[in-house]
Amino acid sequence: GYQTASGQFQTNTLVGAVANNDSVAVNSTVSSEILMAYGDGTNTTITVTHNIGKQFNNTQIYQTGSPYAQVECDIECLSTTQTRFKFNVAPTTNQYTVVIIG
Protein backbone atom coordinates (compact mmCIF):
# COMPACT_ATOMS: atom_id res chain seq x y z
CA GLY A 1 0.00 0.00 0.00
CA TYR A 2 0.84 3.63 -0.15
CA GLN A 3 -0.08 4.52 3.40
CA THR A 4 1.91 4.04 6.60
CA ALA A 5 0.49 3.14 10.00
CA SER A 6 0.64 6.83 10.93
CA GLY A 7 -1.68 7.63 8.02
CA GLN A 8 0.90 9.53 6.00
CA PHE A 9 1.79 8.61 2.43
CA GLN A 10 5.29 7.50 1.61
CA THR A 11 6.42 9.51 -1.40
CA ASN A 12 9.14 7.02 -2.30
CA THR A 13 6.50 4.35 -3.08
CA LEU A 14 4.39 6.47 -5.43
CA VAL A 15 4.87 6.49 -9.18
CA GLY A 16 3.07 9.19 -11.13
CA ALA A 17 1.54 10.75 -8.05
CA VAL A 18 2.28 13.52 -5.59
CA ALA A 19 1.83 12.92 -1.85
CA ASN A 20 1.19 15.65 0.72
CA ASN A 21 1.00 14.09 4.21
CA ASP A 22 -2.62 12.86 4.23
CA SER A 23 -3.57 13.16 0.56
CA VAL A 24 -2.39 11.97 -2.82
CA ALA A 25 -2.94 13.39 -6.29
CA VAL A 26 -2.21 11.83 -9.68
CA ASN A 27 0.44 13.64 -11.68
CA SER A 28 -1.39 14.90 -14.78
CA THR A 29 1.64 14.23 -16.98
CA VAL A 30 1.57 10.49 -16.29
CA SER A 31 -1.13 9.40 -18.71
CA SER A 32 -1.15 9.68 -22.47
CA GLU A 33 -3.83 8.39 -24.80
CA ILE A 34 -3.69 7.36 -28.45
CA LEU A 35 -6.84 6.65 -30.48
CA MET A 36 -6.72 5.68 -34.14
CA ALA A 37 -8.99 3.92 -36.59
CA TYR A 38 -7.38 1.00 -38.39
CA GLY A 39 -8.14 -1.35 -41.20
CA ASP A 40 -7.30 -1.48 -44.89
CA GLY A 41 -8.78 -4.80 -45.98
CA THR A 42 -5.30 -6.20 -46.75
CA ASN A 43 -2.94 -6.25 -43.76
CA THR A 44 -3.42 -8.51 -40.75
CA THR A 45 -0.66 -6.77 -38.77
CA ILE A 46 -0.32 -3.13 -37.75
CA THR A 47 2.52 -1.52 -35.83
CA VAL A 48 1.49 1.68 -34.04
CA THR A 49 4.14 4.22 -33.08
CA HIS A 50 2.75 5.91 -29.96
CA ASN A 51 5.82 7.56 -28.41
CA ILE A 52 4.26 7.26 -24.93
CA GLY A 53 7.63 6.25 -23.48
CA LYS A 54 6.37 3.16 -21.64
CA GLN A 55 6.58 -0.35 -23.03
CA PHE A 56 3.64 -1.82 -21.13
CA ASN A 57 0.47 0.21 -21.65
CA ASN A 58 -3.25 -0.40 -21.35
CA THR A 59 -4.02 -1.38 -24.93
CA GLN A 60 -7.41 -2.33 -26.38
CA ILE A 61 -9.17 -2.68 -29.72
CA TYR A 62 -12.83 -1.79 -30.34
CA GLN A 63 -15.19 -1.91 -33.30
CA THR A 64 -15.25 1.58 -34.82
CA GLY A 65 -19.01 1.29 -35.43
CA SER A 66 -21.99 0.12 -33.43
CA PRO A 67 -22.08 -1.86 -31.16
CA TYR A 68 -18.49 -0.66 -30.44
CA ALA A 69 -17.58 -4.03 -28.95
CA GLN A 70 -14.11 -4.85 -27.71
CA VAL A 71 -12.15 -7.03 -30.14
CA GLU A 72 -9.53 -9.60 -29.29
CA CYS A 73 -6.27 -9.86 -31.20
CA ASP A 74 -2.63 -10.58 -30.44
CA ILE A 75 -0.87 -7.55 -28.96
CA GLU A 76 2.92 -7.25 -28.81
CA CYS A 77 4.54 -4.48 -26.75
CA LEU A 78 7.59 -3.99 -28.96
CA SER A 79 9.22 -1.04 -27.21
CA THR A 80 8.54 2.16 -25.30
CA THR A 81 7.34 3.71 -28.56
CA GLN A 82 5.69 0.89 -30.56
CA THR A 83 2.92 -1.68 -30.14
CA ARG A 84 1.99 -4.32 -32.75
CA PHE A 85 -1.49 -5.73 -33.31
CA LYS A 86 -2.09 -9.03 -35.16
CA PHE A 87 -5.47 -10.09 -36.53
CA ASN A 88 -6.50 -13.47 -37.98
CA VAL A 89 -8.40 -11.72 -40.78
CA ALA A 90 -7.48 -8.35 -42.28
CA PRO A 91 -9.83 -5.68 -40.88
CA THR A 92 -11.90 -3.76 -43.42
CA THR A 93 -11.22 -0.03 -43.88
CA ASN A 94 -11.22 1.62 -40.42
CA GLN A 95 -13.14 -1.34 -38.94
CA TYR A 96 -11.37 -1.13 -35.57
CA THR A 97 -10.21 1.64 -33.24
CA VAL A 98 -6.94 1.17 -31.39
CA VAL A 99 -6.78 2.69 -27.89
CA ILE A 100 -3.43 2.95 -26.10
CA ILE A 101 -3.28 4.56 -22.66
CA GLY A 102 0.01 4.87 -20.85
C-alpha positions as CSV (number, residue, x, y, z in Angstrom):
1,G,0.0,0.0,0.0
2,Y,0.8,3.6,-0.2
3,Q,-0.1,4.5,3.4
4,T,1.9,4.0,6.6
5,A,0.5,3.1,10.0
6,S,0.6,6.8,10.9
7,G,-1.7,7.6,8.0
8,Q,0.9,9.5,6.0
9,F,1.8,8.6,2.4
10,Q,5.3,7.5,1.6
11,T,6.4,9.5,-1.4
12,N,9.1,7.0,-2.3
13,T,6.5,4.3,-3.1
14,L,4.4,6.5,-5.4
15,V,4.9,6.5,-9.2
16,G,3.1,9.2,-11.1
17,A,1.5,10.7,-8.1
18,V,2.3,13.5,-5.6
19,A,1.8,12.9,-1.9
20,N,1.2,15.6,0.7
21,N,1.0,14.1,4.2
22,D,-2.6,12.9,4.2
23,S,-3.6,13.2,0.6
24,V,-2.4,12.0,-2.8
25,A,-2.9,13.4,-6.3
26,V,-2.2,11.8,-9.7
27,N,0.4,13.6,-11.7
28,S,-1.4,14.9,-14.8
29,T,1.6,14.2,-17.0
30,V,1.6,10.5,-16.3
31,S,-1.1,9.4,-18.7
32,S,-1.2,9.7,-22.5
33,E,-3.8,8.4,-24.8
34,I,-3.7,7.4,-28.5
35,L,-6.8,6.6,-30.5
36,M,-6.7,5.7,-34.1
37,A,-9.0,3.9,-36.6
38,Y,-7.4,1.0,-38.4
39,G,-8.1,-1.3,-41.2
40,D,-7.3,-1.5,-44.9
41,G,-8.8,-4.8,-46.0
42,T,-5.3,-6.2,-46.7
43,N,-2.9,-6.3,-43.8
44,T,-3.4,-8.5,-40.7
45,T,-0.7,-6.8,-38.8
46,I,-0.3,-3.1,-37.7
47,T,2.5,-1.5,-35.8
48,V,1.5,1.7,-34.0
49,T,4.1,4.2,-33.1
50,H,2.7,5.9,-30.0
51,N,5.8,7.6,-28.4
52,I,4.3,7.3,-24.9
53,G,7.6,6.2,-23.5
54,K,6.4,3.2,-21.6
55,Q,6.6,-0.3,-23.0
56,F,3.6,-1.8,-21.1
57,N,0.5,0.2,-21.7
58,N,-3.2,-0.4,-21.4
59,T,-4.0,-1.4,-24.9
60,Q,-7.4,-2.3,-26.4
61,I,-9.2,-2.7,-29.7
62,Y,-12.8,-1.8,-30.3
63,Q,-15.2,-1.9,-33.3
64,T,-15.3,1.6,-34.8
65,G,-19.0,1.3,-35.4
66,S,-22.0,0.1,-33.4
67,P,-22.1,-1.9,-31.2
68,Y,-18.5,-0.7,-30.4
69,A,-17.6,-4.0,-28.9
70,Q,-14.1,-4.8,-27.7
71,V,-12.2,-7.0,-30.1
72,E,-9.5,-9.6,-29.3
73,C,-6.3,-9.9,-31.2
74,D,-2.6,-10.6,-30.4
75,I,-0.9,-7.6,-29.0
76,E,2.9,-7.3,-28.8
77,C,4.5,-4.5,-26.8
78,L,7.6,-4.0,-29.0
79,S,9.2,-1.0,-27.2
80,T,8.5,2.2,-25.3
81,T,7.3,3.7,-28.6
82,Q,5.7,0.9,-30.6
83,T,2.9,-1.7,-30.1
84,R,2.0,-4.3,-32.7
85,F,-1.5,-5.7,-33.3
86,K,-2.1,-9.0,-35.2
87,F,-5.5,-10.1,-36.5
88,N,-6.5,-13.5,-38.0
89,V,-8.4,-11.7,-40.8
90,A,-7.5,-8.3,-42.3
91,P,-9.8,-5.7,-40.9
92,T,-11.9,-3.8,-43.4
93,T,-11.2,0.0,-43.9
94,N,-11.2,1.6,-40.4
95,Q,-13.1,-1.3,-38.9
96,Y,-11.4,-1.1,-35.6
97,T,-10.2,1.6,-33.2
98,V,-6.9,1.2,-31.4
99,V,-6.8,2.7,-27.9
100,I,-3.4,3.0,-26.1
101,I,-3.3,4.6,-22.7
102,G,0.0,4.9,-20.8
